[in-house]
């Protein structure tokens, strides 16, 4: 009897132990799930604040409603999303009260200003002063969130914010002061529904490629084109399925000697044009300068009959530098026909190439003379922008439309902007802000 009792007790202990272990696993799984949710919300919040900072900066150099309204609308959307993401973090409400209020106020204020501009009014000096103040708070908030992000990347868990991170958020929150928003309450009724066709609108996705010439080619012929384009020894080729979202193409994997990293290349079915290339080899050393790399890229393009190309932007990362090139016709930059070339900084090899935009947009263009002089166009630019250079260019708009514009590069409050004024009617078509990174300059 005693032996039976012992067996029963052991069985009970095993059952309890198994149940406890199962509960532990569920707890660990739930903790990981929560941690993933916290991480996602936090990183989206950082992105929201960075976009608000960029857009409020753009408003300082915007002068016309067709650019001002979309920017204000985007600030409202980013602020609304930021509030939602902030509310998902495991932080006490007192510690984020002012931060939440700041996001709410800048969103509401932007929405009210968009209605004001839509009604035919311009932003007043008082409006711009308030926006400049809000921009400064966004900069402060962004820097502190970046500091917290670096801690997270160093192993700090957002799940511990309630215990350890509340003090940091409290410090941030105390600096987000209450901006005088009396004008907001007076403009808070009957908000219009705003529609903003952004850079990834469906109208662009449905465009028909304009730069493809020639008849359809077979897969075998596409392989021969790929080998000639790469101009390197290859041991064979395999077929893979490319992303044919814009241009129908063959995906070709070229095998390099001695089982080296493959080179992937897409060749259009119509005309056999090389659209995209990626060499997967590692780059571990930097032996050449960016100037030398630029010369390699220009030579590469010229040998493949891309002539009169001008470098407009570059970004450096992981031992490579990517150059963006646009054709120049009669002194005018053709931005829709952009071509990207990535150069390895160890020996100057071309490890990346993308001409998708070129073949989507390239046609023989007749460029009209601008109706506005450079001086007349500059008078359309905000007085806040300190203009440094001016160029004529063709820029793409939503729906595949193109316009001739003056590109004004300038600075405001330490930031660099590009403002594009339609050369025929003086409309402010687009504003880009340069974002400086350790790798190079980006535009938003």
N, C-alpha and C positions, 0 to 999 in steps of 0.2 A: 504493500500500500504506500509505504514511504517512497519507494522507487517510482511508483506511478505519479505521485505528487511532484517529485523532482522533475520528471519528464514534462509534466503539465506546466510547471513553472518555467522551464527552459523554453517551451513552445511559446508561452505567453511573452517571455522576454524577447524572443525572436520576432514575434508579431509586433510588439511595441517598438522594438528597435527598427524594424522595417518601416513601420508607420512614421516613426520619428525621422528616419532618413529621407523618406519620401516627402515629408513636410519641409525638411531642410532643402531638398532639391527644388521644390516648388518655390520656396522663399528666395533661393538664389536666382532662379529663373525670373521671378517677378522683379527682383532687384535689378537684374540686367535689363529687363524690359523698361522699367522706370528710368534707369540710367540712360538708355537709348533715347527715350522720349525727352528727357531733360536736355541731353546733348543736342538733339534736333531743334528743340525750341530755342535753346541758347544761340546756336549758330545762325539760325534764321533771324533772331533778334539783332545780332551783330550786323547781319547783311541789311536788315531794315534800316538801322541807324546810319550805316555807311551810305546807303542810297539817299536818305534824307539829307545828309551832309552834302553830298554831291549835287543834289537838285536845288537846295537852297543857295548853293554857290552859283549855279547856273542862272537863277533868278536875278542875281545882282548884275548880270550882263545881258539880260534879255530885255528887248525893247518893244516887241510886238506881240499881240494877243495870240497869234497862231502858234507861237512857241511857249508863251507864258501859261496858257490854259493847260496844255498837256503836262507841263512840269508841275504845276500846282496840283493837278489831279493825281499825279504819281506820288507826290508827297503825302497826300491824304491817304492813299492806298497803303503806302509803306508804314505810315503812322498807325493805321488801323490794324494792320498785320502785326506790327511791333507790340501793340497792346495785348493782342491775343497771345503772342509768344512769351511776353513778360509774365502774363498771368499763369502760364504753365510751369514756371520755375518754382522750386520748393523754398520760397523765401517769404518771410512774414510781410503782410501788407504794409505795416507802418514803415518798413525799410525801403519800400519802393513806391510809396504814395506820390511823392513829387515827380519821380521818373515817369510813372504812369500818367500823372496829370500833364506833364510836359508833352508826352506823345499825343494825348487827347487834345491838348490845346493847339499844337502845331498842325494836327490833322484838321481840326475844326476851322482854324484860322485860314489854312490853305484852301479849304473848300469854300469858305465865304469869299475869299479873294477871287477865286475862279468865277464865282457868280458875278462879282463886281466887274471883272474884265469882260466876261461874256455879255454883260449889259452895255458894253461900249466905253467903259471907264478905264483909265490907266491907273497903275499902282502909284500911290502918292509917295512923297518923301518919307512920310510917317510910316507907311506900309513897309517900305524898303528898310527903314531903320529897325523896325520890329523884326523883320525877316533876318536882318544881319545879326541881331541879338540871338534869335532862335538858332541861327546857323552856328554861332559860337558855342551855344549849349550842346548842340548836336556833335560838334567837334570834341568837346570835353567828354561827353557821354561815350562817344565812339572810342576815344583813347583809353578810357578806363575799362570798357568792355574788352578791348583788345588785350589789355594787361591781364584781365581775368581769363581770357582765352589762352594766353600763353601758359598760365598756371595749369589750366585744364590739360593742355597738350603735354605738360610735364608730369602728368599722372594725377592731378587733382580731380576728384570726382564731384560732379554737380550734385549728386545725391547727398553730399555732406554740406551743401550750402546752408541748410537750416541750422547746422551746428557751428560751422566754421566760416562760411562765406557771408553771413548776414552783415557782419561788421563792414566788409568791403562795400557791399551794396548800400549800406547806410551812409558811408562816406560819400559815395557817388551821389546818392539821393539828396544829401544836404546841400550840394552845390547846384543842383538843378533848381534855380530860384524861380519864383512865380513871376512870369512876365505880365505886364499890364495888358489885359485882354478885354478891356471894356468894349472895344469896337466889335469884338466877336459876337457878344450876346445880341447886339443890335442887328446882326446880319445872319442870324442862325435859322431863319425860317425859309421854307420852300426851296430846299437845295435842288438844283437840276441834276438829272442823270447825265453824267459825262461819259463820253465814248472816246477812248484813246487807242488808235491803231498803232501799237508799238512796233519795234523793229522785228518782231517775230509774228506779225499778223498773218492770217491765212492768205491774204491777197498776194503776199510775196511767195508763199509756198506753192501757189498755183501758177506761177509764171512759167512761160514756155522758154526753153533755152534758145537764145538768138545767135550764139556764136559757133554752133556746130555746122560744119560744111562737109560735103562729100557723101558717098553712098554708105550703106551699112557694110560692116566688115565681119568676117568670121572670127571665131575664137582663136584659131591657129594664127591668123594674120595679126590679131591683137597681141598675141604672145611675141611675135617677131617685132612689132612696134615697141613693146615694153622693153625687150632686150636691147634694142637699138637706143632707146631713150636713156636707159640706165648706163649704158656704155661701160659695163664691168663684166668680168667673167662670171658666168652662171652655169650651174650643173643641171638645171632642169626647171620645170614649171608645173605648178599645180593650180587647179581652179578653185576659187572660193566665192562665196556669195557676198557681193558688196552691198552697201546701202544705196539702193537706187531711188532715193527720195526725190531727187531733182533731175538727174540725167541717167538714163539707162546705160549701164556699162558692164564690162567684164571685170571680174576680180581675179587678179593673177598673182600668185605667190612665186617669186623667183628664188630658187635655191642657190646659195653661194657655195664656193668650194670649201672643202674640209669641214662640212657641216656647220658652217658659220651661220649667224642670224639671217633669217629670210628678209627679202625686200618685197613689200606689198605694193601693188600698183593697180590703179583702176584706169581702164581704157574705154572710151565711149563706144557704144555699138555703132552709132552714126558717125562716120568719118574717121574713126580710129584715133581720136585725140586723147592724149594722156591728161587725165583730170587730177590725179592725186597719187602721191608716192610717199612711202614711209620705209626707211631703212632702220631696222631694229638694233643695229649694233650699238654697244656701249661706248661712251666717250668718257674716258677717265682722266685725261690731261688737257691742259690748255697751252698750246704752243704758238698760236697765231693771234694777232690782234683783230678787233672787230673791223678795222679798216681793210685788213687783208681778206677777212671773211666776206666783206661786202664786194670786193673785187672778184672773188671766186663766184659769188652769186650772180653778179652782172655778166660774167663770162659764160656761166651756165645758161642763163636766159638767152643771151645773144646766139649761142651755138644751137639753140632750139627755136630760133627765129622769133623770139620775143624782143623786139627792138624798141628803142626810144623809151626805155623804162627808167623811172625815177624812184629812188627809195624815199618812202614817206614816214615809216615807223619801224622800230626794231624792239625786240625783247630778248633778253639773255637768260638762259636757264639750263642747268644740268650739262654744262660743257658745250652747249650749242647756242647759236644766235639765230633768231628768225627775223627775216627782213620782209616788209610789205612793200611791193612795187606797184606803181600805177603807170600806164602809158601816158606820154605827153604828146599832144597833137596841137600844132600851132601855138605852143607855149601854154596850153591849157591841160591841167591834170584831169585824167578820166578816172575818177574814183570807182565807178561801178565795175571796171575791168581789172580789179585788184588781183595780183598774183603773189603768193607767199612762198618764200624759199628759206629752208632751214639748213644752216651750215655747221658742220662739226668743227670745233675749235682746236682739235688736235692736229688735223692735217688738211682741213679745207674741203673734205668730202661733203657732197650734198646728201643730207639724210632725211630731208622732207621737202615736199613740193605740193602746192595746192593751187590749181587754176580753175576750180569750179566756178567761182564768181566771174572769172574772165569769160568762160564759155557760156555762162548764163546770160551775159550782158553784151558781149562784144559785137559791134556792127561797124560798118563804115559810116562815120558821122560827118555831117556838115554842120560846123559850129558857127552859129550866127554871131554877129558883132554885138557886144553889150550895148543896151540903150542908155544905161547909167554909166557915168564916169566913175573912176575909183573914188574921187572926192565925194561925189553924190551918194555913193553906196556907203561910204564911211560915216556920213551924216546920219544914216539909219541905225548905226551901231550905238549901243548904250555908252553914255559918256563915262561910265564907271570903268570901261575897258581901256587899258593903256595899250594901244595897238603897236605891235612890233614889226609885223610883216603882212603883206597882202599878196594873194595869188588868185588868178582866175582858174576855175575848175568846174567840172561837171559832177554833180552829186546825185545819188539815187534817192528817190522818195518812195513812199508806200505805193503799192500797186504797180511798180515797175516804171513809174514816171521819172524822167530825168530833167534837171534844170541847170542852166549855166549860172554860176554864182561866184561872188567874190569871197574868198576865204580870208578872214581877218584873224590872225593869231595875236593874242595879247594876254595881259595879266591883270588880275584884280585880287587884292589882298593876299598876294603871295602865290596864288594859283594861276595856272595857265589854261586859257580857253581858246577854242576855235569857234568863231561865229560866221555863219554862212548867209550872205545877203543875195537874194535873187538879182542877177545882173540886168534883168529886163523890166522888173516892176518894183524892186526895192523891198520885197517881202523878206522878213527874217525867217529862213527856212529851217535852220537847225543850229543847235548849240552843243558843242562837245567840251567836256572838262577833262584835262589830262591828269591821270592818277599816277603819281610817281611810286615805283616799287624798286626793290633792290635789284631786280632783273632788268628793268627798263621802264618805259612809259606806256601806259595804256590810256584809252579814251573811253569815256562814258557819256 
